[in-house]
Amino acid sequence: MTNEFSLHWFRQDLRLSDNSSLNYLSQKHKRIVCVFIYDQVNCNRKLGSASKTWLHYSLLYLNNKLNNNLLIFKGDPEFIFLDLIKQNKITEISWNRCYEPWRVERDKLLKKTLRKHVEVKTFNGSLLWEPWEVLKADSTPYKIFTPFYQKGCLTKKPPRKPISNNFSFFDHKIKSLSVTGLKLLDKLGWENKVINHWEIGESFAEKQMNNFLKEGLGDYSHGRNFPNKLNVSRISPYLHWGQISPNTLWYEAEKLQQDVETINIDIFKSELGWREFFYNLMFHFPNIQSKNLQIKFDKFPWESNDEFLKSWQKGLTGYPIIDAGMRELWKTGYMHNRLRMITGSFLVKNLLLHWHHGEKWFWDCLFDADYASNSASWQWVAGTGTDAAPYFRIFNPITQGKKFDPEGEYIKKYVPELKNIPHKYLYTPWECPSEILSEINLKLGVDYPFPIVDIKLSRAKALKAFSILKK
Ligand SMILES: Cc1cc2nc3c(=O)[nH]c(=O)nc-3n(C[C@H](O)[C@H](O)[C@H](O)COP(=O)(O)OP(=O)(O)OC[C@H]3O[C@@H](n4cnc5c(N)ncnc54)[C@H](O)[C@@H]3O)c2cc1C
């Protein structure tokens, strides 16, 4: 049959290299057609603005790589596939698995329906270990990272080695939408400016990885804590969208064993392990985004204060390191991990606002917004998760700033209002004498805010509120 072909369904695996489903199809079938479906019918969490923008540019790149042969649809995959099967000779459909609860449910039903018509195969394309493979001896899920990673993951078979192939994609004549037809970009939105900080597509993911392996990995264990150093990979958006596989990162880092101290490689791999842990938690605790994993927190007396929330979102809290982190997010669609922890702690502990507010803001603004890592990390920060920062760990934004941005370069980059303030007052501008403020022409309360809360009082209030839960 001349018009016979097999279908690969792209989801969060927007790459051609080390793509398990594509590799499988290419061994069996001469003709492969690729499809992307923007499914807003089944999903219970719509993509945030930053994610939609990343997706838009990723699809443009991918379609270009496929000589404009990417089929693009919007709607319910069940109807779209059944229609494609009716109109064409499709021998087999395959995809790489996703793990968000709504996708797991959808895909289970879809597989059952499609198997009445064609062969269907699914693969692991985005995790090092499947969530159902890493369980405790009593077959229950791990709740604490260290045993999960050390006993659960590292004693298992090592992750699959990456494989890459060349594919020739079938030049089909099937009509579908264009990338622009998906209307992923908000007109005149903030995202269109922010995206200029990034180059999007598989080859740029590889470039990002190679830069990191060359410049960052060598001092990863220490340097990864300092937001102004180039020791983290900033690969998370590519990893989230599958423009690079975790397997490639894992083995490319391992290859540097001769040149890089083992501790740096091990810590980098264990950070990939945190990602695995959060996917594992999401798989076994599918309410992770909406419900406290520790239910005693359901009784916690969170406060409600729109002004505080807005000041936090816009980077106008009066605490320079917090404001720098929040503005890095707003300007670049990314925030360094250290800052995610400090700004998160400030929101839930000093402002006593529910972690859902932070989770939602990050979901909308991060290019790496990830259902598992974002929800689980917010639960970690709030202390509501299974393996979480204890309630009494409240990051002090003044000492954190001094420790992790000792030269103040990061603060000055994102809070330029403070660029002329003497270093002594950079972390506490409200302590700067008025003569100096007028000399540098900085009006506190006008050019830069006074702190919205007192750090000592808000800490004491949080400790009191959290201590109720001990009873
Ligand atoms: C409140 C909060 C929200 C977060 N939301 C997200 C999110 O939506 N998406 C997301 O990918 N990560 C999230 N993280 C985890 C972490 O901050 C980012 O993965 C990391 O900053 C990405 O930067 P990088 O690629 O330069 O990391 P690198 O240090 O270069 O690490 C490489 C990769 O390992 C994984 N990784 C590293 N640290 C962590 C971690 N602590 N937890 C889970 N995975 C990790 C990431 O996939 C990362 O890309 C969040 C953390 C916090 C505290």
The ligand as an SDF file (V2000), in Angstrom:
LIG
                    3D

 53 58  0  0  0  0  0  0  0  0999 V2000
    9.7030   27.0180   44.4040 C   0  0  0  0  0  0  0  0  0  0  0  0
   10.4020   26.2240   43.3190 C   0  0  0  0  0  0  0  0  0  0  0  0
    9.7680   26.0030   42.1010 C   0  0  0  0  0  0  0  0  0  0  0  0
   10.3920   25.2510   41.1030 C   0  0  0  0  0  0  0  0  0  0  0  0
    9.7410   25.0460   39.9000 N   0  0  0  0  0  0  0  0  0  0  0  0
   10.3330   24.3110   38.9410 C   0  0  0  0  0  0  0  0  0  0  0  0
    9.6830   24.0830   37.6890 C   0  0  0  0  0  0  0  0  0  0  0  0
    8.5550   24.5090   37.4550 O   0  0  0  0  0  0  0  0  0  0  0  0
   10.3600   23.3720   36.7380 N   0  0  0  0  0  0  0  0  0  0  0  0
   11.6020   22.8630   36.9710 C   0  0  0  0  0  0  0  0  0  0  0  0
   12.1720   22.2270   36.0700 O   0  0  0  0  0  0  0  0  0  0  0  0
   12.2240   23.0190   38.1530 N   0  0  0  0  0  0  0  0  0  0  0  0
   11.6280   23.7350   39.1380 C   0  0  0  0  0  0  0  0  0  0  0  0
   12.2850   23.9260   40.3320 N   0  0  0  0  0  0  0  0  0  0  0  0
   13.5530   23.2000   40.5940 C   0  0  0  0  0  0  0  0  0  0  0  0
   14.8480   23.9480   40.2380 C   0  0  0  0  0  0  0  0  0  0  0  0
   14.8210   25.2430   40.7730 O   0  0  0  0  0  0  0  0  0  0  0  0
   15.0530   24.0420   38.7430 C   0  0  0  0  0  0  0  0  0  0  0  0
   14.9320   22.7790   38.1490 O   0  0  0  0  0  0  0  0  0  0  0  0
   16.4590   24.5920   38.4140 C   0  0  0  0  0  0  0  0  0  0  0  0
   16.6350   25.8490   39.0040 O   0  0  0  0  0  0  0  0  0  0  0  0
   16.6150   24.6800   36.9100 C   0  0  0  0  0  0  0  0  0  0  0  0
   17.7870   25.3340   36.6000 O   0  0  0  0  0  0  0  0  0  0  0  0
   18.9920   24.6240   35.8650 P   0  0  0  0  0  0  0  0  0  0  0  0
   18.4940   23.8970   34.6690 O   0  0  0  0  0  0  0  0  0  0  0  0
   20.0030   25.6920   35.6440 O   0  0  0  0  0  0  0  0  0  0  0  0
   19.4580   23.6000   36.9730 O   0  0  0  0  0  0  0  0  0  0  0  0
   20.7960   22.7310   37.1270 P   0  0  0  0  0  0  0  0  0  0  0  0
   21.3390   23.0010   38.4780 O   0  0  0  0  0  0  0  0  0  0  0  0
   21.7140   22.9090   35.9880 O   0  0  0  0  0  0  0  0  0  0  0  0
   20.2340   21.2350   37.1640 O   0  0  0  0  0  0  0  0  0  0  0  0
   20.0320   20.4510   35.9860 C   0  0  0  0  0  0  0  0  0  0  0  0
   18.6130   19.9130   35.9750 C   0  0  0  0  0  0  0  0  0  0  0  0
   18.3540   19.1340   37.1450 O   0  0  0  0  0  0  0  0  0  0  0  0
   17.0110   19.3290   37.5680 C   0  0  0  0  0  0  0  0  0  0  0  0
   17.0140   19.9860   38.8740 N   0  0  0  0  0  0  0  0  0  0  0  0
   17.9880   20.7460   39.4220 C   0  0  0  0  0  0  0  0  0  0  0  0
   17.6320   21.1450   40.6550 N   0  0  0  0  0  0  0  0  0  0  0  0
   16.4140   20.6360   40.8800 C   0  0  0  0  0  0  0  0  0  0  0  0
   15.5130   20.6960   41.9770 C   0  0  0  0  0  0  0  0  0  0  0  0
   15.8120   21.3300   43.1080 N   0  0  0  0  0  0  0  0  0  0  0  0
   14.3250   20.0720   41.8610 N   0  0  0  0  0  0  0  0  0  0  0  0
   14.0010   19.3850   40.7430 C   0  0  0  0  0  0  0  0  0  0  0  0
   14.8280   19.2860   39.6720 N   0  0  0  0  0  0  0  0  0  0  0  0
   16.0020   19.9060   39.7410 C   0  0  0  0  0  0  0  0  0  0  0  0
   16.3660   20.2570   36.5670 C   0  0  0  0  0  0  0  0  0  0  0  0
   15.6990   19.4840   35.6030 O   0  0  0  0  0  0  0  0  0  0  0  0
   17.5510   21.0070   35.9960 C   0  0  0  0  0  0  0  0  0  0  0  0
   17.3170   21.5130   34.7180 O   0  0  0  0  0  0  0  0  0  0  0  0
   11.6730   24.6930   41.3400 C   0  0  0  0  0  0  0  0  0  0  0  0
   12.3120   24.9240   42.5730 C   0  0  0  0  0  0  0  0  0  0  0  0
   11.6890   25.6860   43.5460 C   0  0  0  0  0  0  0  0  0  0  0  0
   12.3820   25.9060   44.8590 C   0  0  0  0  0  0  0  0  0  0  0  0
  1  2  1  0
  2  3  1  0
  2 52  2  0
  3  4  2  0
  4  5  1  0
  4 50  1  0
  5  6  2  0
  6  7  1  0
  6 13  1  0
  7  8  2  0
  7  9  1  0
  9 10  1  0
 10 11  2  0
 10 12  1  0
 12 13  2  0
 13 14  1  0
 14 15  1  0
 14 50  1  0
 15 16  1  0
 16 17  1  0
 16 18  1  0
 18 19  1  0
 18 20  1  0
 20 21  1  0
 20 22  1  0
 22 23  1  0
 23 24  1  0
 24 25  2  0
 24 26  1  0
 24 27  1  0
 27 28  1  0
 28 29  2  0
 28 30  1  0
 28 31  1  0
 31 32  1  0
 32 33  1  0
 33 34  1  0
 33 48  1  0
 34 35  1  0
 35 36  1  0
 35 46  1  0
 36 37  1  0
 36 45  1  0
 37 38  2  0
 38 39  1  0
 39 40  1  0
 39 45  2  0
 40 41  1  0
 40 42  2  0
 42 43  1  0
 43 44  2  0
 44 45  1  0
 46 47  1  0
 46 48  1  0
 48 49  1  0
 50 51  2  0
 51 52  1  0
 52 53  1  0
M  END
$$$$
